[in-house]
Amino acid sequence: MYKNKLKNKTTVWIKIFLLTVMLFLPGCRKNIAVKENVLPASGIEKILIFPFKNMSAVYGENVNSRCPICGKVFMTGKVAEDADNMLTEQLFVLLKDRKDIELIPASQSQGVVSDLLSEDKKGLSERNLLIETGRALKADLVLSGYVFRFRERVGGKYSVDLPASVAFDIHLIRVADGRLLWSDHFDETQRPLSENLFQLGSFLHRKAKWITANEMAVSGLKNILKTFPVSNKPEPKVTSQ
């Protein structure tokens, strides 16, 4: 009799214990789910769009000049007025809708650069100037560009005396350690299809027309940004050196 009472009592306590566990576990799962939902979105990084720099103004026209970031050599040429600003604005426009990054406009860098160059940092290398500016604006990354040639066509859509010619490159640098994470470039002088059959795709896309330097530059930027890395990838590939 005593054993039966003890067994029944033990069974009751086991049932109470199991019921308590069943009630407790769903509550734990709910708390975990809420915690996961309030975590910030991963991969969001602040990128400073640094103004494009006119390298023809630095080295002169029709000379081989080396990019100060990647070392690639370009032939300089005439750079149309305000072409550097146009490229900077277009770069911002083409990236502003991405959800994995937050852009800092180029205009915010002007005062910082002036302050840096007025201090005892006039000997800063180009890369270190970008890094220091990015650090001052609390950016994770800096996206900088250099324009070497931006020559407008001379003529119309179907006949030209001189075709458009554009050359520029852009680079993504990590502020924390100065590492070059990604780089790409565009360098083209439009030629007739008879001189370059490999450009059949571009020829058809352009509807057999001689395009303007602006059209060429925007098209080049769009193609370059197809390789622009998603910010939460561990090690984006440098596409050109």
C-alpha positions in Angstrom: 0.0 0.0 0.0 2.8 2.4 1.0 4.7 1.5 -2.1 1.7 2.3 -4.3 1.2 5.7 -2.6 4.9 6.5 -3.1 4.7 5.4 -6.7 1.6 7.6 -7.3 3.2 10.5 -5.6 6.3 10.2 -7.7 4.3 10.0 -10.9 2.4 13.2 -9.9 5.7 15.0 -9.4 7.1 13.8 -12.7 4.0 15.0 -14.5 4.3 18.4 -12.8 8.0 18.6 -13.8 7.2 17.7 -17.4 4.4 20.2 -17.6 6.7 22.9 -16.2 9.3 22.1 -18.8 6.7 22.2 -21.6 5.5 25.5 -20.5 9.0 26.9 -20.0 10.5 25.9 -23.4 8.1 27.7 -25.7 8.8 30.8 -23.7 12.5 30.4 -24.2 12.0 29.9 -28.0 10.0 33.0 -28.1 12.6 35.1 -26.4 15.3 33.8 -28.7 13.2 34.6 -31.8 12.7 38.2 -30.6 16.3 38.7 -29.9 17.2 37.6 -33.4 14.7 39.9 -34.9 16.1 43.0 -33.2 19.7 42.4 -34.3 20.9 45.1 -36.8 21.1 44.2 -40.5 24.5 42.6 -41.3 26.9 43.9 -43.9 25.9 47.6 -43.7 29.1 49.7 -44.1 29.7 53.4 -44.5 31.4 54.3 -47.8 32.8 57.8 -48.4 32.6 58.7 -52.1 35.8 60.7 -52.6 35.7 63.3 -55.5 37.3 62.1 -58.8 40.7 63.7 -59.4 41.7 65.2 -62.8 45.1 63.5 -63.4 45.6 65.4 -66.7 45.7 68.6 -64.6 48.5 67.1 -62.5 50.7 65.5 -65.2 49.7 67.4 -68.3 48.2 66.0 -71.6 49.5 63.2 -73.8 51.8 61.6 -71.2 51.9 58.2 -69.5 50.8 58.7 -65.9 50.6 56.2 -63.2 47.6 55.8 -60.9 48.6 56.7 -57.3 46.6 53.9 -55.8 46.9 50.8 -58.1 49.9 51.8 -60.2 48.2 51.2 -63.5 49.5 53.4 -66.4 47.2 55.5 -68.5 47.7 57.9 -71.4 46.4 61.3 -70.3 44.5 63.6 -72.6 42.1 66.5 -72.6 39.6 66.4 -69.7 36.4 68.3 -70.3 35.4 70.9 -67.8 33.5 69.6 -64.8 34.0 66.0 -66.0 35.4 65.0 -62.6 32.3 66.3 -60.8 30.1 64.5 -63.3 31.8 61.2 -62.7 31.6 61.7 -58.9 27.9 62.5 -59.0 27.2 59.5 -61.3 29.1 57.2 -59.1 26.9 58.3 -56.1 23.7 57.9 -58.2 24.5 54.4 -59.3 25.3 53.2 -55.8 22.7 55.1 -53.7 20.0 52.5 -53.9 22.1 49.6 -52.6 20.8 48.2 -49.3 24.1 46.8 -48.0 26.0 50.2 -47.9 25.5 53.7 -46.6 27.0 56.5 -48.7 28.8 59.6 -47.4 28.6 62.3 -50.2 31.8 63.6 -51.7 30.9 67.2 -50.5 31.5 66.2 -46.9 35.2 65.4 -47.6 36.1 68.9 -48.9 36.5 70.6 -45.5 38.3 67.6 -44.0 40.8 67.5 -46.8 41.5 71.3 -46.5 42.1 70.9 -42.7 44.4 67.9 -43.3 46.5 69.8 -45.9 46.7 72.9 -43.7 48.1 70.9 -40.8 51.5 69.1 -40.6 50.3 66.5 -43.0 51.2 68.0 -46.3 53.5 65.0 -47.0 50.6 62.5 -46.8 50.5 60.0 -49.7 47.4 59.9 -51.8 46.3 56.7 -50.1 46.9 58.0 -46.6 45.0 61.2 -47.4 42.0 59.0 -48.3 42.3 57.0 -45.2 42.6 60.0 -42.9 39.6 61.7 -44.5 37.6 58.5 -44.2 38.6 58.1 -40.6 37.6 61.7 -39.8 34.1 61.1 -41.3 33.8 57.8 -39.6 33.6 55.8 -42.8 34.4 52.1 -43.1 35.5 52.4 -46.7 36.6 55.0 -49.2 35.7 54.9 -52.9 38.1 57.1 -54.9 38.4 57.7 -58.6 40.9 59.3 -61.1 40.1 60.6 -64.5 43.0 60.6 -67.0 41.1 61.4 -70.2 37.7 62.8 -71.0 37.8 64.1 -74.6 34.5 65.0 -76.2 33.7 63.9 -79.8 34.0 66.4 -82.6 31.2 65.9 -85.0 27.7 64.4 -84.8 26.0 61.1 -84.1 26.7 59.6 -87.6 29.9 61.4 -88.6 32.9 62.6 -86.5 36.2 64.3 -87.1 37.4 63.1 -83.7 35.7 60.4 -81.5 35.1 60.5 -77.8 37.9 59.1 -75.6 37.6 58.4 -71.9 39.9 56.8 -69.3 39.4 56.5 -65.5 39.7 54.1 -62.7 38.1 53.7 -59.2 39.3 52.0 -56.0 37.7 50.7 -52.8 40.0 51.2 -49.7 39.3 49.9 -46.2 39.9 52.7 -43.6 40.9 50.4 -40.8 44.1 49.1 -42.4 44.4 50.9 -45.7 44.0 47.7 -47.7 42.9 48.0 -51.4 39.8 45.7 -51.5 38.7 46.3 -55.1 39.8 48.2 -58.2 38.7 48.5 -61.8 39.2 50.8 -64.7 37.7 52.0 -68.0 39.8 53.1 -71.0 38.3 53.5 -74.4 38.5 55.6 -77.6 35.5 54.9 -79.8 36.5 53.5 -83.2 34.4 52.4 -86.3 33.4 48.8 -86.4 35.6 48.3 -89.5 38.6 48.9 -87.3 37.6 46.7 -84.4 35.3 43.8 -85.1 35.6 42.7 -81.5 33.5 45.7 -80.5 30.4 44.3 -82.3 28.4 44.2 -79.1 29.1 47.8 -78.2 28.5 48.8 -81.8 25.0 47.3 -81.8 24.3 48.6 -78.3 25.2 52.1 -79.4 23.0 51.8 -82.5 25.9 52.4 -84.8 26.2 56.0 -83.5 29.2 58.0 -82.4 28.5 58.7 -78.7 29.4 61.6 -76.5 32.1 61.4 -73.8 29.4 61.6 -71.1 27.5 58.7 -72.6 30.7 56.7 -72.9 31.7 57.5 -69.3 28.3 56.6 -67.8 28.3 53.3 -69.7 31.8 52.6 -68.5 30.8 53.3 -64.9 27.8 50.9 -65.1 30.0 48.1 -66.5 32.6 48.6 -63.8 30.1 48.5 -61.0 28.9 45.1 -62.1 32.0 43.8 -60.4 31.6 46.0 -57.3 31.7 43.7 -54.3 28.8 43.1 -51.9 30.2 44.6 -48.7 29.6 41.5 -46.5 31.7 39.3 -48.7 34.9 38.4 -46.8 37.6 39.3 -49.3 36.5 40.9 -52.6 38.8 40.3 -55.5 40.9 43.1 -57.0 39.9 43.0 -60.7 42.8 45.0 -62.1 46.2 46.2 -61.2 
